[in-house]
Amino acid sequence: MSRIAYVDGAYVPLRRAAVSIRDRGFQFADSIYEVWALRGGRLFDAEAHMARLQRSLAELRITPPMGEASLWAVMRETMRRNWVRDGIVYVQISRGAANRDHVFPPPDTKATLVVTAKNLDRHAIALRAGSGVKVISLPETRWARRDIKSVNLLPNVLARQTAKESGAFEAWLVDAEGLVTEGTSSNAWIVDAAGVLRTRPLSHDILHGVTRAAILQLAQERQLRIEERAFTLDEAKAAREAFITAASNAATAVIEIDGVTIGDGRPGPVTQALRAAYLGV
Ligand SMILES: Cc1ncc(COP(=O)(O)O)c(C=O)c1O
């Protein structure tokens, strides 16, 4: 079955889906995106992802191509046409197509909107969560506004490729102070040696993960000891547990960092409890 994408007003087969070479997303990464996870036909944290999309647009002063209600409708229709029940919906909005010029194009330039949806291998995701994943550390080389979910992802891509070539699933990025910022496409957490659940506080340094917020809320409800405080790589390596959060992976245990085994090398109880609570299983 051919997959269908929504591109600027039309639902088209993926092989024919295209945007202009003048598109500022292509030319300058002048574009934002958002990703929702769908499980059993339900969009997780639907409103929070939409709110972050609107915030990313506002931060870059991109005029939304349509209202929120219309965007929901396009997303639902894209999911329906692709028969997606367990997977992701991806929305990308660029500042539109214009003659190549660094300054913003004329105000009547219409933003480009692309929506795709695809099923993910739920079994593979569950297996990964069951065994936990390996992480490597790399220097933080991204721009200073990582809170904006822009498609400016080249450093993330390069770091993720290095992780893959090292046999790891994710790379944790480490800032000039030696503190972990986040993963290339996930937020980073530990249960430190003292048993405190820790993740870096919100700032321009990290993406404000929607799953991060939901897991934090669940941890608070369970009255865990929590500190939104950055941790060093050494603290992470000495942690009882480590995990990552992202829409498509929920909370997934990290069992090794730079070859150092975390805890007993298996997903720990805090990670597993928070994952189960998040997924409602
Ligand atoms: C850099 C980065 N950090 C964190 C996350 C996790 O965010 P969320 O939980 O909203 O998916 C992502 C998701 O893609 C990301 O790209």
The ligand as a Tripos MOL2 file, in Angstrom:
@<TRIPOS>MOLECULE
LIG
   16    16     1     0     0
SMALL
NO_CHARGES

@<TRIPOS>ATOM
      1 C1         16.8390   16.8660   20.9780 C.3       1 LIG1
      2 C2         15.6130   16.2180   21.5560 C.ar      1 LIG1
      3 N1         15.4570   16.1700   22.8880 N.ar      1 LIG1
      4 C3         14.3910   15.5900   23.4620 C.ar      1 LIG1
      5 C4         13.3930   14.9940   22.6930 C.ar      1 LIG1
      6 C5         12.2140   14.3640   23.3600 C.3       1 LIG1
      7 O1         11.0920   15.1630   23.2040 O.3       1 LIG1
      8 P1          9.6080   14.5890   23.2700 P.3       1 LIG1
      9 O2          9.4910   13.8510   24.5730 O.co2     1 LIG1
     10 O3          8.7420   15.7650   23.2470 O.co2     1 LIG1
     11 O4          9.4530   13.6650   22.1040 O.co2     1 LIG1
     12 C6         13.5100   15.0170   21.2980 C.ar      1 LIG1
     13 C7         12.4750   14.4130   20.4710 C.2       1 LIG1
     14 O5         12.6030   14.2350   19.2920 O.2       1 LIG1
     15 C8         14.6330   15.6630   20.7120 C.ar      1 LIG1
     16 O6         14.7770   15.7230   19.3740 O.3       1 LIG1
@<TRIPOS>BOND
     1     1     2 1
     2     2     3 ar
     3     2    15 ar
     4     3     4 ar
     5     4     5 ar
     6     5     6 1
     7     5    12 ar
     8     6     7 1
     9     7     8 1
    10     8     9 2
    11     8    10 1
    12     8    11 1
    13    12    13 1
    14    12    15 ar
    15    13    14 2
    16    15    16 1
@<TRIPOS>SUBSTRUCTURE
     1 LIG1         1 GROUP 0 **** ****
